[in-house]
Amino acid sequence: MFDPNKRPDTMKRINTPELAKAFIDEQIKALRTQIGDKKVLLALSGGVDSSVVAALLIKAVGQQLVCVHVNHGLLRKGEPEQVIKVFRDEMNANLIYVDAVDRFLDKLAGVDEPERKRKIIGAEFIEVFAEEAAKLDGISFLAQGTIYPDILESDGIKSHHNVGGLPKELNFELVEPVKLLYKDEVRVVGKELGLPDGMVYRQPFPGPGLGVRCVGAITRDRLEAVRESDAILREEFAKNGLEGKVWQYFTVVPDFKSTGITDGKRTYDWPVVIRAVNTVDAVTAECAELDFKMMQKIVARITSEVKGVNRVLWDITPKPSATIEWE
Ligand code: XMP
């Protein structure tokens, strides 16, 4: 029997611009047939999957798509700005930007247990998104960036962690144009749709964002130290041609301090932990071997440019015994 959630054996792996173009043309037709003149809602995080779905829907139904980008305060530096620039300014999308930073950080204040933090972020996301949906009239469909691995491992990372998961209260018919694609195929399609490389080749980023990298109870100043150090790390990796080569790299700021010295004065500040790993499936992972001079440069930049930080630790532990993230 035909199963819409099963990839047909005859379906070719999309690995060339020509195959991507054929997929896009076919999806545009299918989306127009499914949606007609109705409206579609999409939670646009700026990740590869939701961005590709947004770009496809913009091509297929234009202004009938309503994108909602929720800034929960746990995004990386420059991310909300990039979403607005790419989708609203360049693709002329109907984009609602929700600044929910205070709301999330207030809810998270004092919460130090990792799973509790994840639950709060997930639940709050659904609430904010549902509130935005309730303000809109005449929405018939909910678009989602489900990809094939999400279907195959229905209790895989995305379905049980992701804050962008289906808000169950929102009872709309689903639109899932990339649900039969693997991640590498989504990237080829994204490239063909004209999305910027920074979006298409983006490293995996957890739904709860920087929240799980600001260890323990999140404070605004320590969260800023995570965001700023992450931006420096990404900038230096990009300069050294490592973007898209190292699987995942990020910084963590633990909730303890240590002594240091700057300009002859003693300091008592946080350390920044750097994690850069390679893996095939995130089940096991190895620390990436990197040029020592580059590592020293990153340490120097973080200790001199990030407020409240006097020390950098490089985490070279494989998974197992450590997980990739710190929480
Ligand atoms: P761990 O830390 O379990 O991470 O070795 C494996 C991969 O999963 C990502 N990760 C998450 N992704 N929501 C997500 O969407 C989460 O809560 C979450 N926790 C971990 C992590 O970044 C790594 O790529």
Residues whose N, C-alpha, C, O or C-beta is under 5 A from the ligand:
A	BS01	XMP	I157 H161 N162 P204 F205 P206 G207 P208 A282 T323 I324 E325
